[in-house]
Amino acid sequence: MTGIHYLDARGPDGIRIYAIGDIHGHLDLLRDMHERIAGEIARDKPADWRIVHLGDLVDRGPDSAGVIGFLMAAVERDPRNIVLAGNHDVGFLDFLTEPDPAGLFACHGGRDTARSYGVDLHVDYASSLARGHRELAAAVPDGHQRFLRALPRSASFGDFFFCHAGIRPGVALDRQDPEDLIWIRNEFLRHPGLHPKVVVHGHTPQAEPEVLANRVNVDTGVFHSGVLTALVIDGSEKRLMSVRMA
């Protein structure tokens, strides 16, 4: 399969792309990143721009509700803000539909999300799970749920393909399984060959961004590192930028 090497990959002419990794409820860092991006755009005046958020808006961090509200307002203000779905975002919706005490939301940071909506969620007993689910379902605004349900799972600009987790190697980009786009790991991460486009993703936290021939991982584990990272693409120029907790 013919593919694109990172060194040769180009963004679309005249459009600067900012791809932001997993946010996980860190509204403070998301605001900092947007302020920094806005400053660059005001200074450099690119012909056009897009900000792509690579999913996992919720769980593990202190203000998932605030992150969703912030991004809803950003998209409403300017649709060049693009928000993709991550597995934690889908897991949140799954829990609201049918609470599973062994599911992603209940076991991996959902209590933090519930707390951001003013709900103290316990999943140890069926009665407490049912009560917490009722309270959370009532607390989450319908607009937040509609926003999450409408999130696309991928975007593509120039020689770059953006998604939360990765792609299934050997499968055309327009035929990818939506579940792979938010869940895949080993088959994608270990694949040595080039893809049709360079894949920009998150989902698998690393101490430092991974820049490889076939993919770029900008998930720097904000929930434990306090670092939120983005890839900036401007024509043939590519660079990384980060914001950190004070």
C-alpha positions as CSV (number, residue, x, y, z in Angstrom):
1,M,0.0,0.0,0.0
2,T,1.3,3.4,-0.9
3,G,1.6,5.7,2.1
4,I,2.8,9.1,3.3
5,H,5.9,9.5,5.5
6,Y,5.7,12.1,8.2
7,L,8.7,14.0,6.9
8,D,7.1,14.5,3.5
9,A,3.6,15.0,4.8
10,R,1.9,18.4,4.2
11,G,-1.1,20.1,5.5
12,P,-3.6,21.7,3.1
13,D,-2.4,24.9,1.5
14,G,-3.4,28.0,3.4
15,I,-4.9,26.1,6.4
16,R,-3.0,25.9,9.7
17,I,-4.1,22.8,11.8
18,Y,-3.8,22.5,15.6
19,A,-4.5,18.9,16.8
20,I,-5.0,18.8,20.6
21,G,-4.6,15.5,22.5
22,D,-6.8,13.9,25.2
23,I,-8.2,16.6,27.6
24,H,-9.8,14.4,30.3
25,G,-11.6,17.1,32.2
26,H,-8.7,19.6,32.4
27,L,-10.6,22.8,31.5
28,D,-7.8,25.0,32.8
29,L,-5.3,23.6,30.4
30,L,-7.7,23.5,27.5
31,R,-8.4,27.2,28.1
32,D,-4.6,27.9,28.2
33,M,-4.1,26.0,24.9
34,H,-6.9,27.9,23.2
35,E,-5.5,31.2,24.4
36,R,-2.1,30.3,23.1
37,I,-3.5,29.3,19.8
38,A,-5.6,32.5,19.5
39,G,-2.4,34.5,20.2
40,E,-0.6,32.7,17.4
41,I,-3.4,33.2,15.0
42,A,-3.6,36.9,15.8
43,R,0.1,37.3,15.4
44,D,0.7,35.2,12.3
45,K,-2.6,35.8,10.5
46,P,-2.8,32.4,8.6
47,A,-5.2,32.4,5.7
48,D,-7.4,29.9,7.5
49,W,-7.1,27.5,10.5
50,R,-8.7,24.5,12.2
51,I,-8.5,23.3,15.8
52,V,-9.0,19.5,16.0
53,H,-9.7,18.0,19.4
54,L,-8.8,14.3,19.4
55,G,-11.4,13.1,21.9
56,D,-11.5,11.9,25.5
57,L,-13.0,15.2,26.7
58,V,-14.2,13.6,30.0
59,D,-13.2,11.4,32.9
60,R,-10.2,11.4,35.3
61,G,-9.9,15.2,35.5
62,P,-11.7,17.8,37.6
63,D,-14.1,19.5,35.2
64,S,-15.5,17.4,32.4
65,A,-18.7,19.3,32.4
66,G,-16.8,22.5,32.0
67,V,-14.8,21.1,29.1
68,I,-17.9,20.0,27.3
69,G,-19.5,23.4,27.8
70,F,-16.4,25.2,26.7
71,L,-16.1,23.2,23.5
72,M,-19.8,23.6,22.7
73,A,-19.4,27.3,22.9
74,A,-16.2,27.2,20.8
75,V,-17.9,25.2,18.0
76,E,-21.0,27.5,18.1
77,R,-18.7,30.5,17.9
78,D,-16.6,29.2,15.1
79,P,-17.1,25.8,13.4
80,R,-13.4,25.7,12.5
81,N,-13.2,24.2,16.0
82,I,-13.6,20.4,15.4
83,V,-14.2,17.9,18.2
84,L,-13.8,14.2,17.6
85,A,-15.2,11.4,19.8
86,G,-13.0,9.4,22.1
87,N,-13.8,6.1,23.9
88,H,-14.3,7.8,27.2
89,D,-16.8,10.2,25.6
90,V,-18.7,7.2,24.2
91,G,-18.4,5.4,27.5
92,F,-20.0,8.3,29.3
93,L,-23.0,8.2,26.9
94,D,-23.2,4.4,27.3
95,F,-23.4,4.8,31.1
96,L,-26.2,7.3,30.8
97,T,-28.1,4.9,28.7
98,E,-27.4,1.7,30.7
99,P,-25.2,1.9,33.8
100,D,-22.6,-0.9,33.9
101,P,-20.7,-1.2,37.2
102,A,-17.8,-3.0,35.3
103,G,-17.9,-0.6,32.3
104,L,-15.3,2.0,31.2
105,F,-17.1,4.9,32.8
106,A,-17.6,3.3,36.2
107,C,-14.1,1.9,36.4
108,H,-11.9,4.5,34.7
109,G,-12.6,8.0,35.9
110,G,-16.3,8.4,35.6
111,R,-16.7,9.4,39.2
112,D,-14.7,12.5,38.4
113,T,-17.0,13.3,35.5
114,A,-20.1,12.7,37.7
115,R,-18.6,15.0,40.4
116,S,-18.3,17.8,37.9
117,Y,-22.1,17.6,37.4
118,G,-22.6,17.7,41.2
119,V,-23.2,14.0,41.6
120,D,-21.3,11.7,44.0
121,L,-21.4,8.4,42.1
122,H,-20.9,5.0,43.8
123,V,-21.0,1.7,42.0
124,D,-20.4,-0.8,44.8
125,Y,-24.0,-1.9,45.2
126,A,-26.9,-2.1,42.8
127,S,-29.0,0.3,44.8
128,S,-26.2,3.0,44.9
129,L,-25.5,2.5,41.2
130,A,-29.1,3.0,40.3
131,R,-29.4,6.0,42.5
132,G,-26.2,7.6,41.1
133,H,-27.3,6.9,37.6
134,R,-30.7,8.6,38.1
135,E,-29.0,11.6,39.6
136,L,-26.4,11.9,36.9
137,A,-28.9,11.4,34.0
138,A,-31.0,14.2,35.5
139,A,-27.9,16.5,36.0
140,V,-26.3,16.2,32.6
141,P,-28.0,18.8,30.3
142,D,-29.6,17.5,27.2
143,G,-27.4,19.8,25.2
144,H,-24.3,18.1,26.5
145,Q,-25.6,14.7,25.5
146,R,-26.6,15.8,22.0
147,F,-23.2,17.4,21.5
148,L,-21.4,14.2,22.5
149,R,-23.7,12.0,20.4
150,A,-23.1,14.1,17.3
151,L,-19.3,14.0,17.5
152,P,-17.6,12.6,14.4
153,R,-14.9,9.9,14.8
154,S,-12.4,11.2,12.3
155,A,-11.3,14.1,10.1
156,S,-8.8,14.5,7.3
157,F,-6.8,17.5,6.1
158,G,-4.0,17.3,3.5
159,D,-1.7,14.3,4.2
160,F,-3.0,13.8,7.7
161,F,-5.8,11.7,9.1
162,F,-7.1,12.6,12.6
163,C,-8.9,10.2,15.0
164,H,-8.8,9.3,18.7
165,A,-7.1,5.9,18.9
166,G,-5.8,5.0,15.4
167,I,-6.8,3.0,12.4
168,R,-6.9,-0.7,11.3
169,P,-3.8,-1.2,9.1
170,G,-4.6,-2.3,5.5
171,V,-8.1,-0.9,5.6
172,A,-9.0,2.1,3.5
173,L,-9.5,5.2,5.6
174,D,-13.1,5.6,4.4
175,R,-13.9,2.0,5.5
176,Q,-12.5,2.1,9.0
177,D,-14.6,0.5,11.7
178,P,-15.9,3.4,14.0
179,E,-15.0,1.3,17.0
180,D,-11.4,0.9,15.9
181,L,-11.1,4.7,15.5
182,I,-11.8,5.1,19.3
183,W,-10.4,1.8,20.7
184,I,-7.6,0.2,18.7
185,R,-4.1,-0.1,20.1
186,N,-1.7,-2.9,19.5
187,E,-2.4,-3.6,15.8
188,F,-2.1,0.0,15.0
189,L,0.7,1.0,17.4
190,R,3.0,-1.9,16.3
191,H,2.4,-1.6,12.6
192,P,5.7,-0.6,11.0
193,G,4.5,0.4,7.5
194,L,3.1,3.6,6.2
195,H,-0.6,4.4,6.0
196,P,-2.4,6.2,3.2
197,K,-2.0,9.3,5.4
198,V,-0.1,10.1,8.6
199,V,-2.4,9.3,11.5
200,V,-2.6,11.9,14.3
201,H,-4.1,10.4,17.4
202,G,-4.2,10.2,21.2
203,H,-5.7,7.4,23.4
204,T,-2.3,5.9,24.5
205,P,-0.6,8.2,27.0
206,Q,3.1,8.6,26.7
207,A,5.6,10.7,28.7
208,E,6.5,12.5,25.5
209,P,4.8,12.9,22.2
210,E,5.5,10.2,19.7
211,V,6.5,11.3,16.2
212,L,7.0,8.4,13.9
213,A,7.0,7.9,10.1
214,N,3.4,6.7,10.0
215,R,1.7,8.3,13.1
216,V,1.9,11.1,15.7
217,N,0.6,10.5,19.2
218,V,-0.1,13.7,21.1
219,D,-1.6,12.1,24.3
220,T,0.9,13.1,27.0
221,G,-1.3,11.8,29.8
222,V,-2.7,15.1,31.1
223,F,-4.5,13.4,34.0
224,H,-1.2,12.4,35.6
225,S,1.4,14.6,33.9
226,G,-0.4,17.9,33.9
227,V,0.7,18.4,30.3
228,L,-1.6,19.0,27.3
229,T,0.0,18.7,23.9
230,A,-0.9,19.6,20.4
231,L,0.6,19.1,16.9
232,V,0.7,22.2,14.7
233,I,0.7,21.7,10.9
234,D,1.2,24.6,8.6
235,G,2.0,23.4,5.0
236,S,5.2,21.4,5.2
237,E,6.1,22.7,8.6
238,K,5.2,20.7,11.7
239,R,5.9,21.4,15.4
240,L,4.7,20.4,18.8
241,M,3.3,22.8,21.5
242,S,2.4,22.1,25.1
243,V,0.8,23.8,28.0
244,R,1.5,22.8,31.6
245,M,-0.1,23.1,35.0
246,A,1.3,26.0,37.0
